[in-house]
Structures are given as C-alpha cells and as structure tokens.
Amino acid sequence: MLVSSLSLYAHFPWCVKKCPYCDFNSHPLTGSLDENAYLEALAVDLGATSHVLEGRQIDTVFLGGGTPSLFSPDAMARLIEALTMHLTNAPEITMEANPGTTEHHDFAGYLAAGVNRLSIGAQSFDPAQLKRLGRIHDVGDISRAVSAAQLAGFDNLNIDLMYGLSDQTLEAALGDLQRAIDLGPTHISWYQLTIEPKTEFARRPPPLPDEATIATMELAGRDLMAQHGYDRYEISAYARTGARCRHNLNYWTFGDYIGIGAGAHGKLTNAHQVVRTHKPRQPRLYLRDPTHTIEQYIDPNAIVGEFMMNALRLVDGVDREEFQRRTGLAWSTVATTWALTSDLGLTEPDRIAATALGLQHLDTLVQHFL
C-alpha cells in the first residue's frame, strides 16, 4: 500500500452557538476559552503520534471545528510552530473562520502565524435564511470578513455556501452564488443542505425544495461557476486554476491523515491494514487524556467501498493504479463490478471515475461496491 502522503486535521470543538443543521462535534462556549489548556493537550496528542510521523512529512494541515477563529493568532502560531519540523517545504495550512467571530482577531495575524488558506462559512447571503440556519453573522459580516482576509494578504480563500435551503427558489440560490462569486474567492464549496440525524433540523425539519428543483439548482449553479472560471473538481468543490484544496484531495484519494483534538478522526495505513482513529468527542474527556485514541481496523472486504466512496467524488477520478497502491488489492477484485457499473453508464470504462450520470446518482453507484 502507498503510505507516503500525510495530512493532519486539528479539531477546535467550541462555537458561539450550535446551528440547527450541524452534526459536527461542536459545543457552545460557556465562559472564557482556555487556549493554553487546549494547546497543551494538542501538543501531548501530537507527541503521541511520533510513531506515525517517523520518516514521513505532513503536506497539508486543516484547522477545523467548531469555530477555530475563536482562537487567537498567537494560539495558531504555537500549534503551527510545534508542527514545523514535520511539515513539507510548502504545506497547505487551512483554517475555518466564521464571519461572526472574525472581528475578534486580525487576519494578518493568522497569516503571520503560518495559515495560508482560509475557509469562510458564509452559507447564505439571504438574511432570512441566515436566521433560519441559526448563523450568528449577517450579510455584511461576510463581505467584511472576505475583504479583510484579502487585504491581509490571503490569496487562497474558500467560501462555504449551501443551496436547497428552506423554501429556497432557483433564483434565490443562484443569487446567493453570484454574491459569493462577486467577492472573488479562489474556491467555492457549494453543497446541498442535508438533514442529518440527531440535529435540530432532524427533529423539526424545515420545508425544503423538491428534488427536481434541487437538481436544477445544481446544474444551473455549475454552469454559472464555469462562466466565472470555477472548475468543478469534486461533487461540491469548485476552484480557480491552482486553488484546489490539497487537504481534501488527500481525503478523496484515500490518503492517510492524523486527527488531533476533541472528536478528531484520522485514517492510517499499517502494512496491509487500514485503521480509522477517533478521539473522545467531549472536550472535558479529551482534556483529561489527549492520548486516548479509539482505533477501528477496517475489514479488508470493506476497503473497496471506503476507497470508492471517496475517489468517485472526484470529477476526473483517479488512475486504476491508484486503487492497488492505496488499498493493496488487485484490480481484479473489483473488475466484474466495475464492468457492470460501466455497462449501466455510471462509471468510465478505463478510469476510476463516475460519469455525469454516476455523479448525479453517486449514492446508488457507491452501493455497488459496499
């Protein structure tokens, strides 16, 4: 198996307010934020991964949450400094930022700390939709945050945006998207709102557009972004030339990554085994023992499905050789199923890639390999 590429995900579990659609490990902050205690825990957690880092370097880092921008630039500088000896010469270091919290810190400080890619969670430019989504920012906060990041010197900037929102029309969805495009980010993550179990929206579902309207939104939005130079390279990711998210590409090509922080997940390859790791979700339990890691080895029979679930999200897919290098399995393992899905018009015959029809029905396609 190929094990050379390595990424790191660091989770910051606190937020100002839990959004009704969110199923991430996020906890509303009560009281003051003890940055030192959490950074010390992350350092201990990182130290426990020394056996994984031996002989390898980290090419991408993702600081996610929760709301990482609740932490100061000094805190991020300390974490990145601790990583320095493990980083490649030109790492991609992304931080998620909430427009409702970015006024607390200077973007130039995050850039100086070593963050070189920002992902700003706009979600919508409609005040009524922002309220329904439980967001703490307003429309003006979004444009101010993006402008401040660009003025600070960030030339790699993503905007997160959702469509298929409560009672949303096609015109409203495209209007949201145009507002995002007008701000000039290098990357746009444009994804459909889905109702996840155990969220407030699961308990009280909002009235969503029908499937036909949502499908029309996706197609029209894809065309709009293409007109403005944004290339769709993954189901919900659009980038200008040279601005694809390297960290997420590592996920989608079944690469290895370390997860540190409360609730963080990781995926590592050991000899001919693949192990998923995760940390305790509750911050208090994580702080009590940052080294505690739950490991789950993936059954060899499930690795095919895990690989396809990721790789088939990529519009261009990957070479067949990548399957054997990432899974340790011969192509003959999936050859019959691949021929079947190709005959159905869901996959390309000579490459691990979904057709346009396959991308449209990705869940159905992946089921063939599970």
Backbone torsions as a table, in degrees:
resi	resn	phi	psi	omega
1	MET	NA	147.8	177.0
2	LEU	-82.1	125.8	-177.5
3	VAL	-129.8	14.1	-171.8
4	SER	-72.0	-44.1	-177.0
5	SER	-71.8	143.8	-177.1
6	LEU	-149.1	133.2	175.5
7	SER	-123.0	168.4	176.8
8	LEU	-134.7	132.0	174.9
9	TYR	-113.9	126.3	176.7
10	ALA	-114.9	124.3	-176.0
11	HIS	-100.9	133.6	176.4
12	PHE	-115.3	104.8	-163.2
13	PRO	-80.6	-7.2	-174.2
14	TRP	-94.6	149.8	174.2
15	CYS	-141.7	170.0	178.3
16	VAL	-75.3	-39.9	-176.1
17	LYS	-152.4	137.5	178.7
18	LYS	-76.8	124.8	179.3
19	CYS	-79.7	146.2	-174.4
20	PRO	-67.3	-16.5	179.7
21	TYR	-97.6	-7.8	-167.9
22	CYS	-83.2	126.0	173.8
23	ASP	-114.0	14.0	176.1
24	PHE	-76.0	165.0	178.3
25	ASN	-78.0	85.4	-179.2
26	SER	-130.5	142.8	-174.4
27	HIS	-133.1	122.4	178.1
28	PRO	-55.7	132.0	-177.3
29	LEU	-75.8	125.6	174.3
30	THR	-117.0	126.6	-177.1
31	GLY	82.1	-160.5	-177.1
32	SER	-86.4	158.6	179.8
33	LEU	-94.6	120.4	179.6
34	ASP	-90.5	85.9	-178.0
35	GLU	-60.9	-43.3	-175.5
36	ASN	-60.3	-44.6	-178.6
37	ALA	-62.2	-41.9	-177.7
38	TYR	-72.2	-38.9	178.4
39	LEU	-64.8	-37.8	176.9
40	GLU	-64.6	-38.6	177.3
41	ALA	-65.1	-41.9	177.6
42	LEU	-61.5	-38.7	179.8
43	ALA	-64.5	-41.1	177.8
44	VAL	-65.6	-42.8	178.8
45	ASP	-59.8	-46.8	179.8
46	LEU	-62.6	-41.8	179.9
47	GLY	-60.2	-30.5	-179.5
48	ALA	-74.6	-8.2	179.7
49	THR	-99.1	12.5	-174.9
50	SER	-56.8	-33.1	-179.9
51	HIS	-67.9	-29.4	177.9
52	VAL	-76.0	-38.0	-175.8
53	LEU	-77.7	-14.7	-176.9
54	GLU	-58.7	119.0	178.6
55	GLY	77.5	7.7	-178.2
56	ARG	-131.1	158.9	178.0
57	GLN	-127.3	152.7	-179.0
58	ILE	-90.9	124.2	-177.8
59	ASP	-97.2	-28.6	178.7
60	THR	-137.5	146.7	177.0
61	VAL	-129.4	137.6	176.5
62	PHE	-127.3	120.5	179.5
63	LEU	-100.5	100.5	-171.9
64	GLY	-119.9	178.2	-176.6
65	GLY	-160.5	-160.1	24.0
66	GLY	48.4	-159.5	-179.3
67	THR	-129.9	91.7	179.7
68	PRO	-58.9	-28.5	-177.3
69	SER	-71.7	-0.6	168.3
70	LEU	-71.6	-22.4	178.2
71	PHE	-86.1	146.8	-175.6
72	SER	-75.0	160.1	173.0
73	PRO	-56.4	-35.9	178.5
74	ASP	-61.5	-39.1	179.2
75	ALA	-64.8	-43.3	179.0
76	MET	-66.5	-35.7	178.1
77	ALA	-62.5	-40.1	179.4
78	ARG	-64.4	-41.8	179.7
79	LEU	-66.2	-47.2	-178.1
80	ILE	-65.0	-35.9	176.9
81	GLU	-61.3	-39.7	179.0
82	ALA	-66.3	-23.6	-179.4
83	LEU	-89.3	-15.8	-167.8
84	THR	-48.6	-46.2	-175.7
85	MET	-67.3	-14.8	-177.9
86	HIS	-102.4	-3.5	-173.9
87	LEU	-89.5	150.7	172.2
88	THR	-71.6	177.4	-175.9
89	ASN	-67.3	-31.2	-177.6
90	ALA	-133.8	68.9	-177.1
91	PRO	-74.4	151.7	170.0
92	GLU	-93.9	122.7	-179.5
93	ILE	-123.9	106.9	-175.4
94	THR	-102.0	140.6	171.5
95	MET	-126.6	132.8	172.5
96	GLU	-77.9	142.0	179.6
97	ALA	-137.3	137.0	177.0
98	ASN	-96.9	127.0	-180.0
99	PRO	-56.1	-23.7	-179.5
100	GLY	-82.2	-4.8	179.7
101	THR	-122.3	-9.5	-172.7
102	THR	-70.5	-16.6	179.0
103	GLU	-69.9	-13.5	-177.2
104	HIS	-78.0	-19.9	-176.4
105	HIS	-136.1	160.4	-178.3
106	ASP	-92.0	124.3	179.9
107	PHE	-59.3	-33.9	178.9
108	ALA	-59.9	-31.4	177.9
109	GLY	-66.9	-39.0	177.4
110	TYR	-67.7	-38.5	178.0
111	LEU	-63.3	-43.4	178.5
112	ALA	-65.2	-28.8	179.7
113	ALA	-71.1	-19.0	179.9
114	GLY	120.9	-7.3	175.0
115	VAL	-68.7	128.6	-179.1
116	ASN	-124.6	6.0	175.5
117	ARG	-145.6	132.1	179.0
118	LEU	-114.5	145.3	173.7
119	SER	-125.8	110.8	-174.3
120	ILE	-101.4	123.4	-176.1
121	GLY	-83.9	83.5	179.8
122	ALA	-76.3	-51.8	179.1
123	GLN	72.1	-41.4	175.6
124	SER	-164.1	158.0	174.6
125	PHE	-110.0	12.6	179.3
126	ASP	-101.0	117.7	-177.3
127	PRO	-55.4	-39.8	-179.6
128	ALA	-66.3	-39.4	178.6
129	GLN	-67.9	-40.1	177.9
130	LEU	-59.1	-39.7	178.7
131	LYS	-65.6	-43.6	179.0
132	ARG	-64.0	-34.2	-179.3
133	LEU	-79.3	-5.8	178.3
134	GLY	76.0	19.0	-178.5
135	ARG	-74.4	146.9	-177.9
136	ILE	-92.4	-3.0	-179.1
137	HIS	-104.6	163.1	173.1
138	ASP	-111.9	178.9	-175.2
139	VAL	-60.8	-40.5	179.6
140	GLY	-62.5	-34.1	178.5
141	ASP	-60.8	-35.9	-178.3
142	ILE	-64.0	-53.0	-177.5
143	SER	-64.6	-36.3	178.0
144	ARG	-66.3	-39.9	179.8
145	ALA	-65.8	-44.5	-179.9
146	VAL	-64.2	-45.1	179.7
147	SER	-62.0	-42.7	-179.6
148	ALA	-63.4	-39.9	179.3
149	ALA	-65.8	-42.5	179.8
150	GLN	-66.4	-41.1	178.7
151	LEU	-66.2	-31.2	179.5
152	ALA	-71.0	-20.1	178.0
153	GLY	118.3	5.1	178.1
154	PHE	-74.6	117.2	178.7
155	ASP	-108.7	10.0	175.4
156	ASN	-132.8	99.8	-167.8
157	LEU	-136.2	127.4	178.8
158	ASN	-108.7	143.6	169.6
159	ILE	-115.9	126.2	174.3
160	ASP	-87.5	130.3	-177.6
161	LEU	-143.1	141.9	179.7
162	MET	-112.0	154.1	171.0
163	TYR	-133.5	171.4	-174.9
164	GLY	75.1	31.9	-178.3
165	LEU	-79.5	175.7	-176.0
166	SER	-53.8	118.7	178.3
167	ASP	54.4	23.2	-176.3
168	GLN	-73.1	136.5	176.3
169	THR	-93.6	166.3	176.8
170	LEU	-59.5	-44.0	-178.6
171	GLU	-62.0	-39.7	-179.4
172	ALA	-68.3	-40.5	179.9
173	ALA	-63.6	-44.5	179.6
174	LEU	-69.9	-31.1	175.5
175	GLY	-64.6	-42.0	174.6
176	ASP	-57.5	-48.2	-176.8
177	LEU	-63.3	-41.0	179.0
178	GLN	-63.9	-38.3	178.3
179	ARG	-61.6	-40.1	178.3
180	ALA	-65.6	-46.0	179.6
181	ILE	-58.9	-41.2	-177.3
182	ASP	-62.3	-23.0	179.0
183	LEU	-79.1	-11.0	172.8
184	GLY	74.5	35.6	174.9
185	PRO	-69.8	162.0	176.9
186	THR	-87.5	-12.4	-174.6
187	HIS	-149.3	140.3	175.0
188	ILE	-130.4	125.2	171.9
189	SER	-98.8	109.7	-173.8
190	TRP	-117.9	105.2	-171.3
191	TYR	-132.1	153.6	-177.0
192	GLN	-76.7	136.6	172.7
193	LEU	-65.6	125.2	175.9
194	THR	-120.5	146.7	-179.8
195	ILE	-89.5	111.6	-176.5
196	GLU	-95.2	146.5	178.5
197	PRO	-58.3	151.2	174.0
198	LYS	67.2	16.4	174.4
199	THR	-103.2	167.6	177.5
200	GLU	-61.8	-37.6	178.1
201	PHE	-66.2	-28.6	177.1
202	ALA	-69.3	-34.7	179.0
203	ARG	-77.5	-36.4	179.5
204	ARG	-131.3	79.6	-174.6
205	PRO	-62.5	133.3	175.0
206	PRO	-77.5	160.4	177.9
207	PRO	-77.6	105.5	-175.6
208	LEU	-94.3	157.3	175.7
209	PRO	-61.9	157.7	178.6
210	ASP	-74.1	167.3	-174.5
211	GLU	-60.2	-37.9	-179.1
212	ALA	-64.6	-41.6	179.0
213	THR	-65.3	-41.9	179.5
214	ILE	-63.9	-41.4	178.3
215	ALA	-62.9	-39.4	177.7
216	THR	-65.9	-39.7	176.8
217	MET	-57.5	-46.9	-177.2
218	GLU	-62.0	-46.9	-178.4
219	LEU	-64.8	-44.8	-179.0
220	ALA	-67.5	-38.7	178.3
221	GLY	-66.3	-38.3	178.0
222	ARG	-62.6	-42.1	178.4
223	ASP	-65.1	-41.1	-179.3
224	LEU	-62.5	-43.1	-179.7
225	MET	-69.3	-36.5	177.3
226	ALA	-60.8	-38.7	178.9
227	GLN	-63.3	-24.4	-178.2
228	HIS	-105.5	14.5	173.0
229	GLY	85.9	18.7	176.9
230	TYR	-101.5	117.2	-176.7
231	ASP	-91.7	127.1	176.7
232	ARG	-78.3	117.3	-179.0
233	TYR	-117.4	-8.0	177.4
234	GLU	-149.4	162.4	-173.7
235	ILE	-41.8	-45.7	-175.5
236	SER	-126.0	19.4	-176.6
237	ALA	-120.7	131.1	-177.0
238	TYR	-131.3	130.7	-174.5
239	ALA	-138.5	149.9	168.2
240	ARG	-78.6	167.6	-175.2
241	THR	-54.1	127.4	176.5
242	GLY	81.0	5.4	-174.2
243	ALA	-114.9	16.8	176.0
244	ARG	-62.9	145.9	-179.1
245	CYS	-76.7	108.2	-177.6
246	ARG	-65.9	-34.7	-179.5
247	HIS	-62.7	-48.7	179.9
248	ASN	-67.9	-32.1	175.4
249	LEU	-60.9	-34.5	176.9
250	ASN	-65.3	-40.4	175.1
251	TYR	-59.1	-49.5	-171.2
252	TRP	-72.0	-18.6	175.4
253	THR	-100.6	17.7	173.8
254	PHE	65.1	35.0	177.9
255	GLY	-79.5	169.8	179.4
256	ASP	-86.2	147.2	174.3
257	TYR	-152.6	145.7	176.9
258	ILE	-93.6	140.6	174.8
259	GLY	-117.1	122.8	175.9
260	ILE	-124.2	151.4	-178.7
261	GLY	106.0	163.0	-177.4
262	ALA	-59.4	122.2	178.2
263	GLY	77.2	4.4	-177.1
264	ALA	-69.4	143.7	177.4
265	HIS	-109.0	151.5	175.9
266	GLY	-139.7	167.1	176.5
267	LYS	-144.8	122.9	-174.9
268	LEU	-133.0	148.6	179.1
269	THR	-107.3	123.2	178.0
270	ASN	-120.1	112.3	-177.2
271	ALA	51.5	-114.2	179.7
272	HIS	-108.9	28.3	178.2
273	GLN	-124.4	149.9	175.6
274	VAL	-118.5	129.3	-178.5
275	VAL	-120.8	134.6	171.5
276	ARG	-96.0	136.2	178.8
277	THR	-120.2	150.2	169.8
278	HIS	-151.9	153.8	-176.2
279	LYS	-102.5	157.7	176.2
280	PRO	-54.0	137.3	-175.5
281	ARG	-74.7	-38.2	-176.6
282	GLN	-72.2	125.2	-179.4
283	PRO	-54.7	-38.4	-177.7
284	ARG	-66.0	-36.3	178.2
285	LEU	-71.5	-39.0	177.8
286	TYR	-63.7	-45.7	-179.0
287	LEU	-63.4	-29.5	179.1
288	ARG	-67.1	-37.0	179.3
289	ASP	-152.6	87.9	-177.8
290	PRO	-65.0	-17.0	-178.1
291	THR	-84.7	-12.9	-177.4
292	HIS	-65.6	120.7	-176.4
293	THR	-131.8	129.3	175.0
294	ILE	-92.9	127.1	-178.7
295	GLU	-113.0	140.4	177.1
296	GLN	-136.2	111.6	178.9
297	TYR	-78.5	132.5	-178.3
298	ILE	-79.2	128.3	176.1
299	ASP	-57.4	132.2	179.7
300	PRO	-51.2	-31.7	179.5
301	ASN	-71.1	-17.2	-178.4
302	ALA	-96.4	-11.9	-175.7
303	ILE	-63.7	-37.2	178.8
304	VAL	-57.0	-48.9	-179.9
305	GLY	-62.8	-40.3	179.0
306	GLU	-61.7	-44.6	-179.8
307	PHE	-63.5	-49.6	-176.3
308	MET	-65.9	-35.1	179.6
309	MET	-58.8	-30.9	179.6
310	ASN	-92.0	-54.8	-172.8
311	ALA	-62.9	-33.6	-177.4
312	LEU	-74.5	-7.1	173.5
313	ARG	-73.7	-23.0	-177.5
314	LEU	-77.8	129.9	-177.1
315	VAL	-60.5	-43.6	180.0
316	ASP	-85.4	-11.3	-178.7
317	GLY	65.7	-157.9	180.0
318	VAL	-139.6	163.9	176.5
319	ASP	-67.5	152.7	179.1
320	ARG	-60.2	-32.7	-179.6
321	GLU	-60.3	-27.4	-179.5
322	GLU	-64.8	-31.3	179.9
323	PHE	-61.3	-48.5	-178.8
324	GLN	-68.6	-38.6	-178.0
325	ARG	-67.8	-33.9	-177.3
326	ARG	-87.1	-28.9	-175.2
327	THR	-109.0	-20.2	-175.5
328	GLY	79.2	7.3	-177.9
329	LEU	-106.3	148.7	177.5
330	ALA	-75.0	152.5	179.4
331	TRP	-59.7	-28.7	-179.7
332	SER	-58.7	-22.0	178.7
333	THR	-58.6	-34.9	-175.4
334	VAL	-118.5	3.0	-173.2
335	ALA	-56.6	-43.7	-177.9
336	THR	-65.6	-45.6	179.6
337	THR	-65.3	-37.7	179.5
338	TRP	-65.0	-40.2	178.3
339	ALA	-61.9	-39.6	179.1
340	LEU	-63.3	-48.2	-178.4
341	THR	-67.3	-30.8	175.9
342	SER	-68.1	-41.6	177.8
343	ASP	-62.8	-29.9	178.7
344	LEU	-80.6	-4.6	179.8
345	GLY	79.6	18.5	-177.1
346	LEU	-96.7	-24.3	-178.7
347	THR	-131.9	157.9	176.5
348	GLU	-77.0	142.5	-175.4
349	PRO	-71.5	-26.4	-172.0
350	ASP	-117.7	14.0	-175.9
351	ARG	-157.0	148.9	176.9
352	ILE	-78.4	87.6	-178.5
353	ALA	-156.3	144.2	174.8
354	ALA	-83.6	147.9	171.4
355	THR	-75.7	176.6	176.1
356	ALA	-58.4	-39.4	177.3
357	LEU	-65.9	-41.0	179.3
358	GLY	-63.7	-39.9	177.3
359	LEU	-64.7	-34.9	179.8
360	GLN	-68.9	-29.1	-179.3
361	HIS	-123.4	50.7	-172.1
362	LEU	-62.8	-41.2	-179.4
363	ASP	-59.5	-42.8	178.5
364	THR	-65.2	-41.2	179.2
365	LEU	-61.6	-47.8	-177.5
366	VAL	-62.9	-31.3	-179.8
367	GLN	-57.8	-28.7	178.9
368	HIS	-63.5	-22.9	-174.9
369	PHE	-106.7	-0.7	-178.0
370	LEU	-88.2	NA	NA
